[in-house]
Amino acid sequence: MFARLFENVSRRTLVLLGVLLVGMFGAPLVASDYLLTVLILILYFAYIGQAWNIMMGFAGQLSLGHALYVGLGAYTAAALYVHFGIGPWLGLLVAVPVAALAGAFIGFLAFRFKVGGVYFAILTIAVAEFARVGFDHLSWTKGSSGLFLPVAQYTHNDLWLLRGQPVMFYYVLLVATVLAFVFCRALLKSRIGYFWLAIREDETAARSAGIDTFRYKMIAVVISASMTSFAGVIYAFYYNNLFPEQVFHISRSIEIILGPIVGGVGTLFGPIIGAFLLTGMSETLIAALAALGVDLPGAKQVFYGICLLLVIMALPDGVWPWLSRRIGLTEREK
Amino acid sequence: MSALLKVEGISKRFRGLLAVDRLSFEVPEGGIFAVIGPNGAGKTTLFNMIAGVYAPDGGAISFAGERIEGLAPDRICRRGIGRTFQIVRPFPALSVEDNVIVGALMHRHDVVDARTHAHEVLRKLDLYDKRGQRASSLTLPDRKRLEVARSLATDPKLLLLDEVMAGLRPTETDRIVSILRELNRDSGLTILLIEHVMRAVMALAGRILVLHHGASIAEGQPAEVVRDQAVIDSYLGAEDI
């Protein structure tokens, strides 16, 4: 099993991966506080991008409502902590099933009643918007006035309760991103991965090749939703405040998908590269603007827009397929 | 020989159009059975009913002694009926090999086993050397054979071929004909084909059914059918002009 995971991986790729990993694990030793928060954001988007990519890149189902799963994970774990003192890792045992159920609900509605393509995407937006409005009025989570986690000055990091300094969140997200990468690679190389790609490529042909497309699309949504909700839990404990208006907002869903699109939909490195490029460059831009004393609200959105335009025009498959050819690592084309 | 596929009085209506009208026939196990007829005769509709795309409005379809009409296409495939599409539908961004592996995974859970099986099938269809290419980069004759390969990899007992020779040059047609004949002879694969290319039909089929306006106008040995006056009037005669 483990040996097969590294099958068909060139030496060059392994070396590069090793260097990247060592660099990422060592980064907090040299990074400033500010840089660390940027890296946390990058990892956060790399991780969720990987989860979103399972649905879109592998199984070909466009979700524009992934903020739903982030929000459900965040709110469930935060509410359990605030109300009952249940820590995030135990909270996950509830948060993940809640998000998985939401995903299964959307999937069932769409796939059972043959809602496909853009209509599926609209359904995912609709449910996320529904949750946003619903949570605005849900008093158990303090509605639109926001749910706050108690904060204090932390002198040490409590990993069990996720109370501590940014560096702890950095490592949690780094491990999660690495695991998500390995998990997605294993999925892609398994029977289920082949079936997903077949469905993405041509659903009718996939069915006539014997694939129960309903079942495999459901599995994709549920895995993607579950993985995404974990990021939501981390989000809640990192930011310590949750507002439905922010967490479930459609702009959050869009932010999630930009990374994989820029990096390369359907590739394993795409979401990671995309997160580095977009978040890294936009944060640099904002820092540079601030240093110059220029105040341009919305500069980040404009920057995202430009990036997206450039990628769509010049590299429609994303940056990674192009980059991997340039540096001589061709990810096996799927 | 017993019947592997038994079609009994099936009909399909699209609004006012009766596409298939109480059609019955039997495909013997191990045989090659051809359905011919002019455009719009209902051949593809018939195929789609057997393959589970449409449920017939009436009648019964039995495969290996079990009723299958109205089952979903994936379940029909898992029962042992493979199909190709008239307008080819390979998985374009996947490699030739991966296209066939998808089919091979139907009855295999391990990807390595499936790859081994896919290679065998690719060799049979002369696609082994092109296994690394993207399916979208193949020429039409190769794509047609890829469709057959993907379907064959699911280990069907019955293969439904929807005009796999259409648009091919005579040499390509002969190549597919010889491949199909070999498959039929060596592995006892039963084949039901829809075909316009009479050269291929005459070379392959043990039995021919002629459809016209959704109904059978003749059925029998190839030599009998081509001499049948009704067939010449409605279909074959037109080709000679």
Contacts between the chains, C-beta under 8 A, distances in Angstrom:
chain1	res1	chain2	res2	distance
A	189	B	111	6.6
A	190	B	111	6.5
A	191	B	105	5.0
A	191	B	109	6.0
A	191	B	110	7.8
A	191	B	111	6.2
A	191	B	114	7.6
A	194	B	98	6.8
A	194	B	101	5.9
A	194	B	102	5.1
A	194	B	105	5.6
A	194	B	111	7.1
A	194	B	114	7.9
A	195	B	102	6.9
A	195	B	105	7.1
A	197	B	91	6.8
A	197	B	93	7.8
A	197	B	94	5.9
A	197	B	98	7.2
A	197	B	102	7.6
A	198	B	91	5.5
A	198	B	94	7.5
A	198	B	102	4.5
A	201	B	91	3.5
A	201	B	92	6.0
A	201	B	93	5.9
A	201	B	94	6.1
A	202	B	89	5.0
A	202	B	90	7.7
A	202	B	91	5.8
A	202	B	92	7.6
A	204	B	73	7.9
A	204	B	85	8.0
A	204	B	89	6.6
A	205	B	85	7.0
A	205	B	89	4.0
A	205	B	90	7.3
A	205	B	91	6.7
A	205	B	150	8.0
A	206	B	91	7.7
A	206	B	102	7.4
A	207	B	72	7.2
A	207	B	73	4.4
A	207	B	74	4.8
A	207	B	77	7.7
A	208	B	51	6.3
A	208	B	73	4.8
A	208	B	74	7.4
A	208	B	77	5.9
A	208	B	83	5.3
A	208	B	85	7.6
A	208	B	151	7.9
A	209	B	74	7.9
A	209	B	77	6.3
A	209	B	102	5.7
A	209	B	103	5.0
A	209	B	106	6.7
A	209	B	150	6.1
A	209	B	151	7.3
A	209	B	154	6.2
A	210	B	74	5.2
A	210	B	77	3.5
A	210	B	78	4.9
A	210	B	103	7.5
A	210	B	106	4.1
A	210	B	154	5.4
A	211	B	74	5.6
A	211	B	102	7.5
A	211	B	106	7.8
A	212	B	74	5.1
A	212	B	75	8.0
A	213	B	74	6.9
A	333	B	93	7.4
A	333	B	95	6.6
A	333	B	134	6.6
A	334	B	93	6.8
A	334	B	94	6.2
A	334	B	95	8.0
A	334	B	98	6.9
